[in-house]
Amino acid sequence: VQLQASGGGLVQTGGSLRLSCAASGFTFSSYVMGWFRQAPGKEREFVAGDARRGGYYANAVKGRFTISRDNAKNMVYLQMNSLKPEDTAVYYCAGSDRAGTGYTQPYWFDSWGQGTQLTVSS
């Protein structure tokens, strides 16, 4: 299983950015995919998940971020709008072969990408 996140960068407050995650080595369409983030000195936290039946989100990003997936391309995306300085973090994509939905804890995901840095300037 391999996950490769990309698309991070420096954005001004209020701006938008889309993160991408390329997956390989497993049956992508059957996996729950998620995005997490980790800011300096903080624990890794859930951002968004897609359990094959639509997305679910952390309250901090609900209404601003959208997770989507393209099973034909083995890709998962995170569209981030109305960015705030507190969104600054390293963003990780993750995958889980669990059934069901609603997974928000890192320990439920057994495959991780390398992370991509998002910095939102004020």
NUTIPA-820052 format. One record per residue (C-alpha): x, y, z. Coordinates in steps of 0.001 Angstrom, whole numbers, plus 524288, in hexadecimal, padded with zeros to 5 digits. Layout:
BEGIN
XYZ ...
//
This chain:
BEGIN
800008000080000 8053680D3D7FC22 7FF5A81AB57FE0C 805A9826E77F88E 8003F834187FCBC 80315840867F548 7FE1884E377F2F1 801EC855377FF4D 80775862D37FF3F 8067D870B780448 7F92F877428035E 7F3AA883DD808A0 7E85D8842481219 7DBB98823280ABF 7E24E87B207FF9D 7E02886D927FA28 7E876861C47F758 7E63A853D07F339 7EE11848977F8A9 7EF6083BEB7F12C 7F2D782E497F56E 7F6B0823A77EBF0 7F44F815CB7F074 7F9F0809077EBB0 7FBBD7FB0A7EFCE 7EE087F84A7F4BF 7DFC77F8057F090 7DDAC806917F1EB 7CF02806757EFDB 7CCE07FDCC7FBB4 7D4C68062D8050C 7D091810EA80E25 7D92E81C9080B32 7DC08827B08145D 7E3908342D81619 7EA32837BF822CF 7F2BE84316826B2 7FD0A845C2830CA 8017F8532883507 80E578553483C5B 80D12850F484A72 7FF9384B488486D 7FA2083DBA84699 7F5F1838D583963 7E7A183BF58375E 7DD0C8377582E4F 7D8ED840A082363 7D0528392F819EE 7CCBF82B73815FE 7C61E824AF80AAF 7C08A8175680D77 7BC418148B7FFA1 7AEEC81A6380263 7B25582891803D2 7BA998314080C36 7BA9F8347981A8F 7C21583F67820FF 7C7D7844ED82D3E 7BFF48504683270 7CB818597383080 7CB26857BD821BE 7BCE8854A781F15 7B7A185D7A81476 7C5378618280FF9 7CBC4854BE80C1C 7C6DA84A48802DD 7CC3D83CAA80166 7CA5B835767F4AF 7CFA5829717EE1A 7D181824567E064 7D179815997E0FD 7D52D8147F7D2B0 7E1C381BFF7D54C 7E42E817197E320 7E45B8250D7E7F4 7DEB482C097F3AA 7DE0C83AC47F4A6 7DBF2845087FEF2 7D6B4851EF7F9F4 7D94685C5D8041A 7D2788697B8035B 7D2028754780C4F 7DEE28715B81238 7E2C48767681F82 7F0078776F82636 7EB9D86CBB82F8B 7EACD86371823F8 7F9A0863F382318 7FEBD85624824DA 8048A84A7781E1F 7F973843548176D 7F96E8349981625 7F0E282B9A80E46 7EDA181E778141C 7E6948121481064 7DF318079081794 7D9407FAD18130D 7CF0E7FB0A81DC1 7C0CB7F9D681A7C 7B77C8046E81EAE 7B981812F881FD2 7BC5981DB18295C 7CA5A81A2882CA4 7D11C826038325A 7DC2E820C583A99 7E9A581E99834C1 7EA80810C683A35 7DF4880C8083179 7E79580F6482586 7F2BF806278227F 7F89180C6A8165D 7FE5581A1B815FE 804488234480C25 8104082B8280EDE 809618387D81154 808F68457980A5A 80AA1852B8810DA 8001485D128107E 8035586A8E8159B 7F8CC874EF8164C 7FE098829681835 7F65988CF481F5F 
//
